[in-house]
């Protein structure tokens, strides 16, 4: 026989004075200000090898006057040098641009909106960075600040955690990384060192190097056993170059290193390398 469970909900009502109501404690000290919402993220990183590579983002602003209090947006940028080479090329924040309220358009939400788009050249010029002072893996820290017509300003220091979280996507600060993506392939000799921990070859696995659509596979044969080293020579004038790992029967035994024409380590992977394209580190070329 099924049991019937009856749940009785009791609603308790009570009254309290304003001073006893928790809601007043929650809002005590809260001020109305201005926020930034991220509407669209475009290119989020720069390419070390392309001064015209861009970072772009579209944002809208809101204040207690539904956007009518906006006076200016100030775009600040600083630089974080992440290369451990004994040189400190960190740069303190500078003002990249000041944008007047009249330059904003109206978003679908009826609020001030603008697309921010800057090239790597723009950033380097603003910060006074020259060739050799910036490297792959470094970071541009872009901070937005809103100035209101009543003299108040709002940025990362004034925004609460809830505003900077995912609901409003209002971080105020955006980090743009420095990637190394060659416009044309680096030519020369790439040395591929391959190891097999069991000592019976790669069992079908290979490093495939495709030059202008023509593939060549490099591997450790059963006769070679535990190791092999090959050189892939990429000729001058090469238009496309792709390194790939082709999976075999025992990838858990596979490790390899690829050294670029300058002798730097472009990849050091395995065991169990991920099949597919190999992203070489080329920032030191």
N, C-alpha and C positions, 0 to 999 in steps of 0.2 A: 504494500500500500504506500502511495506517495505521501510524504509528509508535507504539510502546508505550513510554511513559516510566515508569520505576519510580523512585519516590521512597523513599529509605530514611531513616527517622527514627531517630536515635540518641538514646537516653535516657541521660543522664549523671547519676549519683547521686553525691553526696558528702556528707560530714558536716562539721559545723563546730561550734564551741563557741558558747554563747549570746552571747558578746560579739561574735562575728563575724557573727551573723545579722542581716540588714538589717531584718527585721520588728521587732526590738527597738528599732532606731533610729527607725522610723516611729512607734511607740507611746510612745517616750521623751518624757516631759513632758506626755502627754495626761492630762486629768482627766475624770472622769465628771461630768456636770452635769444640766441640765434644758433641754428644748427645747419650742418651741411649734409646732404644726402648724396650718395653715389648713385647716379642713374645708369652709367655705362663705363666699363673699363675697356679701353682699346689696347694698344701696345703698351706693355708694362715694363719693358726692359730696353736698354740701349745695346747696340752692337759696337764693340770696341773698334772694329774695322770700318765703321761707316759713320762719319760725323753727321750725316743727314738722317740717321735713324732717330725715331721719335718715341716719346712717351706721351700718351694722351688719355684723358679722362673727362667725362661729362658729369657735372654736379648741379644740384639745385640748392637754394638756400631758403630757410624759413625763419621768420621771427614772429614776435607777438603781434606785429602789424601786418602779418601775412605777406611779408616781403617788402613792405613799404618803408621799413626802417633801414634797409640796406643802404650804406653809403659807398663802401669800397670792399674789395677782397684783395688781400695782400698775399702774394705767393712767395714763400721763403724757400731757400734750398741750402742744404749743407752736404758735406761729403764725408763718407767713412772709408778710410783706407784699410782694407782687410789683408793686404799682402805683407807677410812677415819677412821683410828684407832689410830691416834696420832703419828704414826711412819712414818718417811720419808725415804723410801728406793729407792728414785729416784737415778739413776746412770747416770753420764755424759758419753758421747761417748767414746768408746775405739775402737781400730782397731781389728776387728775380723779376717781379713785375707787380705793379699796383693797378687793379682793374676797377674802373668807375662803375657805379650802378647802371648808368646809361648804356654800358656795353653788354649788359645781360639781355637775353631774350626771355620769353615766357614759356615755361614748360607745360606739358599736358595737365599738370596739377594746378596751373595758374600761378606758379611761383617763379622767381628769378632763376634762370638757368644759364650755364655757360660751358663751352667745351674748352678745356685747357690742353694745349698741344705745344710741346717744346722739343727741339732737336738736341742731340748730344752736344753739338757745337754751341747751342745756347747755354747749356749748363756749364760747360768748360769755361766759356767766356765770362759768365757771371762770377764764377768761383776763382778765376785766375789760374786754372790748371793747365799745364802745358804737357806736351808729349813726354812720356816717361814717368809722369807723376800719377797717372791713372792706369788701372789694371783690371783684368777680368776678375770678377768676384767682389769688386768694390760696390758701394751703395751710395746712391743719391737719396737723401732724405728730404722730401718735399712736404712742407707744412703750409696749410691754408689758414688764414686769419680773416675773420669778418669784422669790419668796422661799421658801427651803426650811427645813425644821424644824431643820436643823443649822447655820443661820445664814448659809449661802451665798446669793448672789443671782446671777441670770443674766438678761442682756438683750443688746442689740445689740453692746455692747463685748466680750462674752465669746463670742458665737457665731462660729464659723469661717465662711468663705465657702461651704463645702459645705453647712452647715446652713441658710444663708440663701438657698441656691439653690432650684431647682425641685423637687428630689427630696423634701425634707421641707416645702417651702413655709413656711419658718420665718424670716421676715424680722425679726420683733420690732417693726419700725417700719412703719406704714401711713400713706400720705398721702391725705388727703381734700381734694378740690378744692372751690372755691366757684364754682358755676355760676349763671347768671342766666336763670331760666325763669319768665316772668310767669304768675301764676295766672289772670289775665284779660288780654286784649290791651291794649297801650298804644294809646290812640286819638289821633287828630290827623292831621296832614299828614306823609306819608312822601314825600320827594322822590327820584325815580329818575332818575339821569343815565346815559345810555346812549351808547356810542361804537362806531363801526365803522371799523376801521383801513384798509379798502379803499375805503370811501366809497360803497358801493352799497346800504346798508341791511343789515338783519339776516337777510335771506333765510330767513324763516320762524321765526327765533328770537324769543323774547318773555320778558318777566317777567310771570308770572301772579300776580295778587293775588286771593285768594279770601276774601271776607268773608261769614261765616255761610252758606257753601255757594254763594255767587254769585261766579263768576270774572270777572275783567277782565284783558285782556292789554294790555301796554305794550311797544312796539317802536320800532325805527328803520326807517321806510319807505324805499323806494328813492328817493322824491322828496326825503326829508330828507337822504339820503346818509350823512354821517359821524357825526351826533350828533342826539340828541333828549333833552329833559328833560320829565318828566311828574310830576304830583303825585297820589298816591293818598290820598284823604281817608277815614280810618277813623272812622265815626261813634261817638259815645258810646253805650254799651250793647252794643257788638259782643261776641258770645260766643266766636267762633272766627275766627282770622286766620292765613292761610298765604301765604307768599311762595315761589314756585317759579321755576326757570329751565326754559323749554321749548326744547329743542334745535332748531337750524335746519340749513341746508345748509353754512354756513361759520362754525362756532363759533370757529375759530382767529382770526377777525377781531373777536370780540365781547369787550367789557369793559363793566363797569357798576359804579356805586356807588349804594347806598341809604342815605339819611340819615333818621334817626329824628325824631320830633316835636320833640325837644330840640335838633336840629341836629347830633347826634353821628353818626359814621360807623357804620352798622349792618352794612354789607357792602361790600367792595371786591374784586371778582372778575373773572377772565378774564386773558388769553384762554383759550379752551377751558373755560368754566365747567362744572362737573359738573351734568348735568341732574338735576332733582328739587328737593326742599325746600331752601330757603336758610335757614341758621341765622343769624339776626341777632344781633349783639352788642348787648345791651340793658342792660348793667350800669351805664351812665351815665344811664339814664332816671330 
